[in-house]
Amino acid sequence: MRPDLKTVLQVGLARNDRMLPLLNGDVSLEGYILDFAQAEPNEIFWRALKEGDFDIAEMSLAAHAILTSRGESPFVGVPVFTSRMFRHGSIFVSRDSGILSPQQLTGRRIGVPEYQMTAAVWMRGILQDDYGVKPASVTWLTGGVNKPGRQERLELRTPPEYQIENIGAQRTLDSMLCTGEIDAIVSPQIPESFIRSDGGTKRLFPDPRREETEYFERTRIFPIMHMLTIRIERYEQDPSLAVKLFDAFQLAKQHSFNCLYNGDALHVMLPWLVSEIETTIEIMGANFWHYGIEPNRHVLEAFVRHLDNQGLIDGSLSIEALFAPDCLTN
């Protein structure tokens, strides 16, 4: 098809290795020209949810699932999981707190950037499943970790037994951890007090990799953080777009892996990259970053269960409801 006859799609994505073959043109999308806006995930989410800036957008799994359960999502999903990450390393406590085990978080005041953010949903779920810390047994303080003023992206609708408070526009969770006003922070963003060599903050799990490896070997769950979405109006104009996107992103992911697993020249600044890839394959298998619904059904089911246990959905959300119909059989 001639370039001047192709439809231009506005695409919002964070830059990462899985996306590079699409960004640099090594992989294309049949019938379309992709006009990329690259930004940090939080900015992409905000612009997609509040401004409707993109035809295609990387999206928080939690945001899409919560809105879908309410019948309010402006998107249909594609089972391309643009971000995945274990999160045991995302719990921080003060060195002076006396907190040495996850079980000691029951009854505490814990900071979190947003109650509804995907990383927090996963870690609350793991704390409940593996350590008996129920979400309703904790007071949750929401706000910016290192910069003040962060707010929930979505309207918060939780039952009254969940104690959730916003810290306001002047304070940060990190400063409150340092002064003892809160007992812990659950956050994908690393607190500045942890980064400082003189900081009094530590990770709750001293060896997160060991905990995360054990978690994966026991559950086979590699937590999904973000997914690909299409605005409903754009999808209705071309329902085949979902499968086309899936195929293109799948190809891009394989291209990227081939570049990373290359002993000729390193593509990122990690000296033992090749060795790390081989260790990961040994633990998780060759296709450790699955796209598609069926290879990830147990992961998605666990996440939906966590949402329900945390008062964020009413329990009736099906996995199929999250995705475009054409993706259910492909």
C-alpha contacts under 8 A as a table, 3 or more apart, distances in Angstrom:
res1	aa1	res2	aa2	distance
1	M	5	L	6.78
1	M	6	K	7.04
1	M	31	G	6.79
2	R	5	L	5.42
2	R	6	K	6.83
3	P	6	K	5.33
3	P	33	I	7.70
6	K	31	G	5.45
6	K	32	Y	5.01
6	K	33	I	6.25
7	T	31	G	6.89
7	T	32	Y	4.95
7	T	33	I	6.09
8	V	32	Y	5.80
8	V	33	I	4.68
8	V	34	L	5.89
8	V	35	D	6.62
9	L	32	Y	6.85
9	L	33	I	6.18
9	L	34	L	5.08
9	L	35	D	5.89
9	L	54	F	7.74
9	L	55	D	5.87
9	L	56	I	7.15
10	Q	34	L	6.37
10	Q	35	D	5.03
10	Q	36	F	6.23
10	Q	37	A	7.43
10	Q	53	D	7.51
10	Q	54	F	4.97
10	Q	55	D	5.19
10	Q	56	I	6.39
11	V	34	L	6.46
11	V	35	D	5.84
11	V	36	F	4.80
11	V	37	A	6.02
11	V	54	F	5.43
11	V	55	D	6.02
11	V	56	I	4.71
11	V	57	A	5.67
12	G	36	F	5.98
12	G	37	A	4.94
12	G	38	Q	6.10
12	G	39	A	7.45
12	G	44	I	5.88
12	G	48	A	7.88
12	G	54	F	6.03
12	G	56	I	6.34
12	G	57	A	4.64
12	G	58	E	6.24
13	L	36	F	7.12
13	L	37	A	6.52
13	L	38	Q	5.37
13	L	39	A	6.59
13	L	40	E	7.91
13	L	41	P	7.19
13	L	44	I	6.74
13	L	57	A	6.11
13	L	58	E	5.36
14	A	38	Q	5.44
14	A	39	A	5.30
14	A	40	E	5.43
14	A	41	P	5.63
14	A	44	I	7.56
14	A	58	E	7.43
15	R	19	M	6.40
15	R	20	L	7.13
15	R	38	Q	6.19
15	R	39	A	7.25
15	R	40	E	7.90
16	N	19	M	5.53
16	N	20	L	6.39
17	D	20	L	5.30
17	D	21	P	7.96
17	D	253	K	7.74
17	D	256	S	5.96
18	R	21	P	7.31
18	R	82	T	7.28
18	R	249	F	7.74
18	R	252	A	6.21
18	R	253	K	4.77
18	R	256	S	5.85
18	R	257	F	7.96
19	M	22	L	5.50
19	M	23	L	6.22
19	M	249	F	7.49
19	M	252	A	6.55
19	M	253	K	7.21
20	L	23	L	4.85
20	L	24	N	5.96
20	L	252	A	7.46
20	L	256	S	7.30
21	P	24	N	5.41
21	P	25	G	6.00
21	P	26	D	4.86
21	P	27	V	5.40
21	P	252	A	5.27
21	P	253	K	7.92
21	P	255	H	6.86
21	P	256	S	6.85
22	L	25	G	5.19
22	L	26	D	6.09
22	L	27	V	4.94
22	L	28	S	6.21
22	L	249	F	7.73
22	L	252	A	6.38
23	L	26	D	7.83
23	L	36	F	7.28
24	N	27	V	7.85
25	G	28	S	6.10
27	V	248	A	6.68
27	V	251	L	7.25
27	V	252	A	6.13
28	S	33	I	7.81
28	S	248	A	6.72
29	L	32	Y	5.61
29	L	33	I	7.02
29	L	34	L	7.58
29	L	244	K	6.77
29	L	245	L	6.85
29	L	248	A	6.04
30	E	244	K	6.95
39	A	43	E	6.30
39	A	44	I	6.23
40	E	43	E	5.53
40	E	44	I	6.43
41	P	44	I	5.00
41	P	45	F	6.07
41	P	58	E	7.41
41	P	59	M	7.77
42	N	45	F	5.13
42	N	46	W	6.16
43	E	46	W	5.14
43	E	47	R	6.10
44	I	47	R	5.29
44	I	48	A	6.00
44	I	57	A	7.19
44	I	58	E	6.98
44	I	59	M	7.56
45	F	48	A	5.17
45	F	49	L	5.96
45	F	57	A	7.77
45	F	58	E	7.15
45	F	59	M	5.71
45	F	60	S	6.92
46	W	49	L	5.23
46	W	50	K	5.63
46	W	51	E	7.39
46	W	153	R	6.87
47	R	50	K	5.39
47	R	51	E	4.90
47	R	52	G	6.21
47	R	53	D	5.82
47	R	54	F	7.86
48	A	51	E	5.77
48	A	52	G	4.66
48	A	53	D	5.43
48	A	54	F	5.93
48	A	57	A	6.74
49	L	52	G	5.91
49	L	74	P	7.91
54	F	57	A	5.99
54	F	231	R	7.48
55	D	230	I	5.79
55	D	231	R	5.38
55	D	234	R	6.32
56	I	228	L	7.19
56	I	229	T	5.71
56	I	230	I	4.64
56	I	231	R	6.50
57	A	228	L	5.89
57	A	229	T	5.34
57	A	230	I	6.54
58	E	82	T	7.01
58	E	226	H	6.42
58	E	227	M	5.66
58	E	228	L	4.73
58	E	229	T	6.23
59	M	63	A	7.29
59	M	64	H	6.96
59	M	226	H	5.34
59	M	227	M	5.37
59	M	228	L	6.06
59	M	229	T	6.49
60	S	63	A	5.22
60	S	64	H	6.36
60	S	117	M	7.39
60	S	118	T	6.43
60	S	225	M	6.29
60	S	226	H	4.61
60	S	227	M	6.50
61	L	64	H	5.37
61	L	65	A	6.07
61	L	118	T	6.23
61	L	224	I	7.31
61	L	225	M	5.79
61	L	226	H	5.05
61	L	227	M	5.93
62	A	65	A	5.11
62	A	66	I	5.92
62	A	116	Q	6.69
62	A	117	M	6.18
62	A	118	T	4.95
62	A	121	V	7.71
62	A	225	M	7.94
62	A	307	L	7.97
63	A	66	I	5.27
63	A	67	L	6.06
63	A	116	Q	7.34
63	A	117	M	7.32
63	A	118	T	7.70
63	A	154	L	7.33
64	H	67	L	5.28
64	H	68	T	5.93
64	H	73	S	6.27
64	H	75	F	7.50
64	H	322	L	7.45
65	A	68	T	5.05
65	A	69	S	6.14
65	A	304	V	7.82
65	A	317	L	7.95
65	A	322	L	6.54
66	I	69	S	5.17
66	I	70	R	6.45
66	I	312	L	6.67
66	I	313	I	6.20
67	L	70	R	5.05
67	L	71	G	6.18
67	L	72	E	4.95
67	L	73	S	4.58
68	T	71	G	4.94
68	T	72	E	5.78
68	T	73	S	4.91
68	T	317	L	7.84
68	T	321	A	7.29
68	T	322	L	6.78
69	S	72	E	7.60
69	S	313	I	6.27
69	S	314	D	7.55
69	S	316	S	7.45
69	S	317	L	5.65
70	R	73	S	7.62
70	R	313	I	7.83
73	S	76	V	7.69
74	P	231	R	5.82
74	P	232	I	5.86
75	F	229	T	5.77
75	F	230	I	5.27
75	F	231	R	4.41
75	F	232	I	5.04
76	V	229	T	5.60
76	V	230	I	5.36
76	V	231	R	6.40
76	V	232	I	5.91
76	V	235	Y	7.51
76	V	322	L	6.72
76	V	323	F	5.60
76	V	324	A	5.42
77	G	227	M	7.29
77	G	228	L	6.04
77	G	229	T	4.43
77	G	230	I	6.35
77	G	322	L	5.63
77	G	323	F	4.15
77	G	324	A	5.64
78	V	227	M	7.06
78	V	228	L	5.32
78	V	229	T	5.70
78	V	230	I	7.54
78	V	242	A	6.02
78	V	243	V	7.85
78	V	245	L	7.69
78	V	246	F	6.66
78	V	323	F	5.61
78	V	324	A	6.34
78	V	327	C	6.79
79	P	227	M	6.68
79	P	228	L	6.82
79	P	246	F	7.12
79	P	291	Y	5.86
79	P	292	G	4.88
79	P	293	I	5.95
79	P	323	F	6.91
79	P	327	C	7.31
80	V	227	M	5.61
80	V	228	L	5.52
80	V	246	F	6.30
80	V	249	F	7.04
80	V	250	Q	7.70
80	V	291	Y	5.12
80	V	292	G	6.58
81	F	84	R	6.96
81	F	224	I	6.53
81	F	225	M	7.43
81	F	226	H	5.70
81	F	227	M	4.32
81	F	228	L	6.50
81	F	290	H	7.89
81	F	291	Y	6.14
82	T	225	M	7.72
82	T	226	H	5.46
82	T	227	M	5.36
82	T	228	L	6.76
83	S	224	I	6.36
83	S	225	M	5.22
83	S	226	H	4.89
83	S	227	M	7.05
84	R	222	F	6.81
84	R	223	P	5.54
84	R	224	I	4.42
84	R	225	M	5.03
84	R	226	H	6.95
84	R	289	W	8.00
85	M	222	F	6.80
85	M	223	P	5.70
85	M	224	I	6.72
85	M	225	M	6.83
86	F	89	G	7.64
86	F	212	E	6.24
86	F	222	F	6.55
86	F	223	P	5.97
87	R	90	S	5.20
87	R	91	I	7.89
87	R	119	A	6.84
87	R	122	W	7.53
87	R	123	M	6.49
87	R	188	P	7.48
87	R	212	E	7.69
88	H	91	I	6.51
88	H	123	M	7.09
88	H	205	F	6.90
88	H	208	P	5.51
88	H	209	R	7.92
88	H	211	E	6.91
88	H	212	E	6.31
89	G	92	F	7.87
89	G	203	R	6.43
89	G	204	L	7.61
89	G	205	F	6.57
89	G	208	P	5.04
89	G	209	R	7.79
90	S	185	I	7.92
90	S	186	V	5.64
90	S	187	S	5.30
90	S	188	P	5.48
90	S	189	Q	7.75
90	S	190	I	7.51
90	S	203	R	7.32
91	I	184	A	6.96
91	I	185	I	5.72
91	I	186	V	4.57
91	I	187	S	6.56
91	I	203	R	5.81
91	I	204	L	5.66
91	I	205	F	7.56
92	F	184	A	5.53
92	F	185	I	5.12
92	F	186	V	6.46
92	F	187	S	7.99
92	F	201	T	6.60
92	F	202	K	5.60
92	F	203	R	4.42
92	F	204	L	5.48
93	V	97	S	6.88
93	V	99	I	7.14
93	V	177	L	7.41
93	V	183	D	6.28
93	V	184	A	4.48
93	V	185	I	6.52
93	V	201	T	5.72
93	V	202	K	5.58
93	V	203	R	6.13
93	V	204	L	5.94
94	S	97	S	5.12
94	S	98	G	7.97
94	S	99	I	7.94
94	S	177	L	6.57
94	S	178	C	6.80
94	S	180	G	7.86
94	S	183	D	7.02
94	S	184	A	7.00
94	S	200	G	5.76
94	S	201	T	4.51
94	S	202	K	6.15
95	R	98	G	7.03
95	R	200	G	5.41
95	R	201	T	5.52
95	R	202	K	6.08
96	D	200	G	7.42
97	S	180	G	7.77
97	S	183	D	6.72
99	I	102	P	7.79
99	I	104	Q	6.04
99	I	105	L	7.50
99	I	204	L	7.69
100	L	104	Q	7.23
100	L	204	L	6.77
101	S	104	Q	5.63
101	S	105	L	7.71
101	S	204	L	7.03
101	S	205	F	7.93
102	P	105	L	5.61
102	P	127	L	6.98
102	P	131	Y	6.35
102	P	133	V	7.66
102	P	204	L	7.32
103	Q	106	T	6.15
103	Q	131	Y	5.65
103	Q	132	G	6.73
103	Q	133	V	6.21
104	Q	107	G	7.98
104	Q	108	R	7.90
105	L	108	R	5.35
105	L	133	V	6.85
105	L	138	V	7.48
105	L	184	A	7.99
106	T	133	V	5.44
106	T	134	K	7.27
106	T	137	S	5.80
106	T	138	V	5.93
107	G	137	S	5.32
107	G	138	V	4.92
107	G	139	T	7.20
108	R	137	S	7.86
108	R	138	V	5.39
108	R	139	T	6.35
108	R	182	I	7.69
108	R	183	D	6.22
109	R	138	V	6.09
109	R	139	T	4.77
109	R	140	W	5.97
109	R	141	L	6.97
109	R	181	E	7.91
109	R	182	I	5.05
109	R	183	D	5.46
109	R	184	A	6.95
110	I	138	V	7.01
110	I	139	T	6.26
110	I	140	W	5.10
110	I	141	L	5.98
110	I	182	I	5.80
110	I	183	D	5.73
110	I	184	A	4.81
110	I	185	I	5.47
110	I	186	V	7.10
111	G	140	W	5.77
111	G	141	L	4.53
111	G	142	T	5.75
111	G	143	G	7.54
111	G	173	L	5.96
111	G	182	I	6.68
111	G	183	D	7.89
111	G	184	A	6.14
111	G	185	I	4.47
111	G	186	V	6.18
112	V	115	Y	6.25
112	V	120	A	7.07
112	V	140	W	6.82
112	V	141	L	6.11
112	V	142	T	5.01
112	V	143	G	6.69
112	V	145	V	7.69
112	V	173	L	7.66
112	V	185	I	5.83
112	V	186	V	5.16
112	V	187	S	5.82
113	P	117	M	7.68
113	P	142	T	5.09
113	P	143	G	4.80
113	P	144	G	5.45
113	P	145	V	6.30
113	P	150	R	6.80
113	P	151	Q	7.73
113	P	186	V	7.89
113	P	187	S	6.52
114	E	117	M	5.34
114	E	120	A	7.63
114	E	142	T	5.46
114	E	143	G	6.68
114	E	150	R	7.83
114	E	151	Q	6.82
114	E	152	E	5.38
114	E	153	R	7.93
115	Y	120	A	6.60
115	Y	121	V	7.57
115	Y	140	W	7.43
115	Y	142	T	6.57
115	Y	152	E	7.38
115	Y	164	I	7.69
116	Q	120	A	7.02
116	Q	121	V	6.68
116	Q	152	E	7.24
116	Q	154	L	7.79
116	Q	156	L	7.74
116	Q	312	L	7.48
117	M	120	A	5.52
117	M	121	V	6.37
118	T	121	V	5.09
118	T	122	W	6.33
118	T	225	M	5.83
119	A	122	W	5.25
119	A	123	M	6.32
119	A	187	S	7.18
119	A	188	P	6.64
119	A	225	M	6.64
120	A	123	M	5.14
120	A	124	R	5.99
120	A	186	V	6.44
120	A	187	S	6.84
121	V	124	R	5.31
121	V	125	G	6.07
121	V	303	F	7.68
121	V	306	H	6.56
121	V	307	L	6.69
121	V	310	Q	7.71
122	W	125	G	5.08
122	W	126	I	6.21
122	W	223	P	7.34
122	W	303	F	6.88
122	W	306	H	7.12
123	M	126	I	5.00
123	M	127	L	6.01
123	M	186	V	7.61
124	R	127	L	5.01
124	R	128	Q	6.14
124	R	133	V	7.84
124	R	134	K	7.78
124	R	135	P	6.46
124	R	306	H	7.73
124	R	310	Q	7.99
125	G	128	Q	5.16
125	G	129	D	6.03
125	G	303	F	7.95
125	G	306	H	5.18
125	G	309	N	7.90
126	I	129	D	5.08
126	I	130	D	5.67
126	I	131	Y	7.45
127	L	130	D	5.61
127	L	131	Y	5.13
127	L	132	G	6.34
127	L	133	V	5.33
127	L	134	K	7.43
128	Q	131	Y	5.62
128	Q	132	G	4.54
128	Q	133	V	4.50
128	Q	134	K	5.11
128	Q	135	P	7.20
129	D	132	G	6.06
129	D	133	V	7.83
133	V	137	S	7.03
134	K	137	S	5.34
134	K	138	V	7.28
135	P	138	V	5.71
135	P	162	Y	7.22
135	P	309	N	7.92
135	P	310	Q	6.12
136	A	139	T	7.52
136	A	161	E	6.15
136	A	162	Y	4.88
136	A	163	Q	6.75
136	A	310	Q	7.67
137	S	162	Y	7.99
138	V	162	Y	8.00
138	V	163	Q	7.00
139	T	162	Y	7.63
139	T	163	Q	4.95
139	T	164	I	6.06
139	T	165	E	7.72
140	W	163	Q	6.08
140	W	164	I	4.72
140	W	165	E	6.25
141	L	164	I	5.95
141	L	165	E	4.95
141	L	166	N	5.57
141	L	167	I	6.26
141	L	173	L	7.99
142	T	150	R	7.82
142	T	151	Q	7.56
142	T	164	I	7.26
142	T	165	E	6.13
142	T	166	N	4.67
142	T	167	I	6.05
142	T	173	L	7.82
143	G	148	P	6.62
143	G	149	G	6.16
143	G	150	R	4.79
143	G	151	Q	6.22
143	G	166	N	5.98
143	G	167	I	5.74
143	G	168	G	6.94
143	G	169	A	7.89
143	G	171	R	8.00
143	G	172	T	6.57
143	G	173	L	6.51
144	G	147	K	5.15
144	G	148	P	4.67
144	G	149	G	5.74
144	G	150	R	4.69
144	G	151	Q	7.89
144	G	171	R	7.77
144	G	172	T	5.29
144	G	173	L	6.12
145	V	148	P	7.12
145	V	172	T	5.31
145	V	173	L	4.70
145	V	174	D	5.41
145	V	187	S	7.71
145	V	189	Q	7.10
145	V	190	I	7.98
145	V	191	P	6.25
146	N	172	T	5.72
146	N	173	L	6.92
146	N	174	D	5.97
146	N	175	S	7.93
146	N	191	P	6.25
146	N	192	E	6.48
147	K	150	R	7.75
147	K	171	R	7.91
147	K	172	T	5.99
148	P	168	G	7.64
148	P	169	A	5.41
148	P	170	Q	5.60
148	P	171	R	5.36
148	P	172	T	5.01
149	G	168	G	6.36
149	G	169	A	4.09
149	G	170	Q	6.70
149	G	171	R	7.66
149	G	172	T	7.96
150	R	169	A	7.44
151	Q	166	N	7.91
152	E	155	E	6.87
152	E	156	L	7.32
157	R	311	G	7.94
157	R	312	L	6.92
158	T	162	Y	6.66
158	T	311	G	5.15
158	T	312	L	5.98
159	P	162	Y	6.08
159	P	311	G	6.14
160	P	163	Q	7.25
162	Y	311	G	7.58
167	I	170	Q	7.89
167	I	171	R	6.57
167	I	172	T	7.62
167	I	173	L	7.96
168	G	171	R	6.50
171	R	175	S	7.13
171	R	176	M	7.56
172	T	175	S	5.41
172	T	176	M	6.42
173	L	176	M	5.03
173	L	177	L	6.14
173	L	182	I	7.78
173	L	185	I	7.20
174	D	177	L	5.09
174	D	178	C	6.32
174	D	185	I	7.77
174	D	191	P	5.78
174	D	192	E	7.02
174	D	193	S	6.78
175	S	178	C	5.07
175	S	179	T	6.32
176	M	179	T	5.15
176	M	180	G	6.04
176	M	181	E	4.97
176	M	182	I	5.74
177	L	180	G	5.13
177	L	181	E	6.00
177	L	182	I	5.08
177	L	183	D	6.18
177	L	184	A	6.50
177	L	185	I	7.43
178	C	181	E	7.76
178	C	193	S	7.61
178	C	200	G	7.08
178	C	201	T	7.62
179	T	182	I	7.86
180	G	183	D	6.35
182	I	185	I	7.85
187	S	190	I	6.87
190	I	194	F	6.94
190	I	195	I	7.37
191	P	194	F	5.44
191	P	195	I	6.77
192	E	195	I	5.03
192	E	196	R	6.25
192	E	199	G	8.00
193	S	196	R	5.30
193	S	198	D	7.81
193	S	199	G	4.58
193	S	200	G	6.49
193	S	201	T	5.82
194	F	197	S	7.51
194	F	199	G	5.53
194	F	200	G	6.94
194	F	201	T	4.85
194	F	202	K	6.14
195	I	199	G	7.02
196	R	199	G	4.96
202	K	206	P	7.93
203	R	206	P	5.92
205	F	208	P	5.38
205	F	211	E	7.59
207	D	210	R	5.61
207	D	211	E	6.71
208	P	211	E	5.06
208	P	212	E	5.96
209	R	212	E	5.02
209	R	213	T	5.96
210	R	213	T	5.19
210	R	214	E	6.21
211	E	214	E	5.21
211	E	215	Y	6.09
212	E	215	Y	4.92
212	E	216	F	6.15
213	T	216	F	5.16
213	T	217	E	6.13
213	T	283	I	7.76
214	E	217	E	5.13
214	E	218	R	6.08
215	Y	218	R	5.23
215	Y	219	T	5.98
215	Y	220	R	7.55
215	Y	221	I	7.52
216	F	219	T	5.19
216	F	220	R	4.62
216	F	221	I	5.30
216	F	222	F	6.47
216	F	284	M	7.92
217	E	220	R	5.58
217	E	283	I	7.73
221	I	298	H	7.40
221	I	299	V	5.52
222	F	299	V	7.14
223	P	299	V	6.67
224	I	227	M	7.79
224	I	299	V	7.41
224	I	300	L	7.87
230	I	234	R	6.78
230	I	235	Y	6.17
230	I	242	A	7.63
231	R	234	R	5.46
231	R	235	Y	6.27
232	I	235	Y	5.02
232	I	236	E	6.09
233	E	236	E	5.25
233	E	237	Q	6.55
234	R	237	Q	5.25
234	R	238	D	6.78
235	Y	238	D	5.25
235	Y	239	P	5.16
235	Y	240	S	7.94
235	Y	241	L	6.57
235	Y	242	A	7.38
236	E	239	P	5.63
238	D	241	L	5.63
239	P	242	A	6.44
239	P	326	D	7.52
240	S	243	V	5.71
240	S	244	K	6.37
240	S	326	D	7.33
241	L	244	K	4.99
241	L	245	L	6.02
242	A	245	L	5.23
242	A	246	F	6.24
242	A	324	A	6.67
242	A	326	D	7.00
242	A	327	C	6.84
243	V	246	F	4.92
243	V	247	D	6.16
243	V	326	D	6.66
243	V	327	C	6.23
243	V	330	N	7.45
244	K	247	D	5.25
244	K	248	A	6.20
245	L	248	A	5.12
245	L	249	F	6.02
246	F	249	F	5.32
246	F	250	Q	5.98
247	D	250	Q	5.10
247	D	251	L	6.22
248	A	251	L	5.19
248	A	252	A	6.16
249	F	252	A	4.89
249	F	253	K	6.09
250	Q	253	K	5.20
250	Q	254	Q	6.46
250	Q	291	Y	7.18
251	L	254	Q	5.22
251	L	255	H	6.24
252	A	255	H	5.07
252	A	256	S	6.18
253	K	256	S	5.13
253	K	257	F	6.22
254	Q	257	F	5.09
254	Q	258	N	6.20
255	H	258	N	5.24
255	H	259	C	6.47
256	S	259	C	5.11
256	S	260	L	6.29
257	F	260	L	5.05
257	F	261	Y	6.00
258	N	261	Y	5.31
258	N	262	N	6.68
259	C	262	N	5.75
259	C	267	H	7.02
260	L	266	L	7.07
260	L	267	H	6.06
260	L	268	V	7.82
260	L	273	L	7.77
260	L	274	V	7.52
261	Y	273	L	7.89
261	Y	274	V	5.80
261	Y	277	I	7.00
262	N	265	A	6.59
262	N	266	L	6.98
262	N	274	V	7.03
263	G	266	L	6.98
263	G	274	V	6.81
266	L	269	M	7.09
266	L	270	L	7.67
266	L	271	P	7.82
266	L	273	L	7.52
268	V	273	L	7.85
270	L	273	L	5.23
272	W	275	S	5.27
272	W	276	E	6.10
273	L	276	E	5.03
273	L	277	I	6.23
274	V	277	I	5.14
274	V	278	E	6.35
275	S	278	E	5.12
275	S	279	T	6.19
276	E	279	T	5.02
276	E	280	T	6.09
277	I	280	T	5.06
277	I	281	I	6.20
278	E	281	I	5.08
278	E	282	E	6.17
279	T	282	E	5.07
279	T	283	I	6.40
280	T	283	I	5.21
280	T	284	M	5.77
280	T	285	G	7.31
280	T	288	F	7.87
281	I	284	M	5.17
281	I	285	G	4.48
281	I	286	A	4.99
281	I	287	N	7.71
281	I	288	F	6.97
282	E	285	G	5.87
282	E	286	A	7.76
284	M	287	N	7.77
284	M	288	F	5.54
285	G	288	F	5.54
287	N	290	H	6.05
290	H	295	P	6.54
290	H	296	N	7.09
291	Y	295	P	7.34
291	Y	296	N	7.44
292	G	295	P	6.21
292	G	296	N	6.68
292	G	327	C	7.88
292	G	330	N	7.70
293	I	296	N	5.28
293	I	297	R	5.64
293	I	327	C	7.89
293	I	328	L	7.09
294	E	297	R	4.97
295	P	298	H	7.75
296	N	299	V	5.18
296	N	300	L	6.22
297	R	300	L	5.14
297	R	301	E	5.97
297	R	319	I	7.53
298	H	301	E	5.07
298	H	302	A	6.14
299	V	302	A	5.25
299	V	303	F	6.33
300	L	303	F	5.02
300	L	304	V	6.18
300	L	319	I	6.83
301	E	304	V	5.18
301	E	305	R	6.17
301	E	319	I	6.97
302	A	305	R	5.09
302	A	306	H	6.26
303	F	306	H	5.02
303	F	307	L	6.28
304	V	307	L	5.02
304	V	308	D	6.31
304	V	315	G	7.74
304	V	317	L	7.28
305	R	308	D	5.11
305	R	309	N	6.17
305	R	315	G	7.39
306	H	309	N	5.02
306	H	310	Q	6.11
307	L	310	Q	5.21
307	L	311	G	6.48
307	L	312	L	5.15
307	L	313	I	5.89
308	D	311	G	5.41
308	D	312	L	5.76
308	D	313	I	5.02
308	D	314	D	5.98
308	D	315	G	5.20
309	N	312	L	7.66
310	Q	313	I	7.99
311	G	314	D	7.26
313	I	316	S	7.69
313	I	317	L	7.61
314	D	317	L	7.58
317	L	321	A	6.97
318	S	321	A	5.38
318	S	322	L	7.37
319	I	322	L	5.69
319	I	323	F	7.63
320	E	323	F	5.75
320	E	325	P	7.79
320	E	328	L	6.93
321	A	324	A	7.87
323	F	327	C	6.56
323	F	328	L	7.25
324	A	327	C	5.48
324	A	328	L	7.15
325	P	328	L	5.47
325	P	329	T	7.89
326	D	329	T	6.31
326	D	330	N	6.85
327	C	330	N	5.08
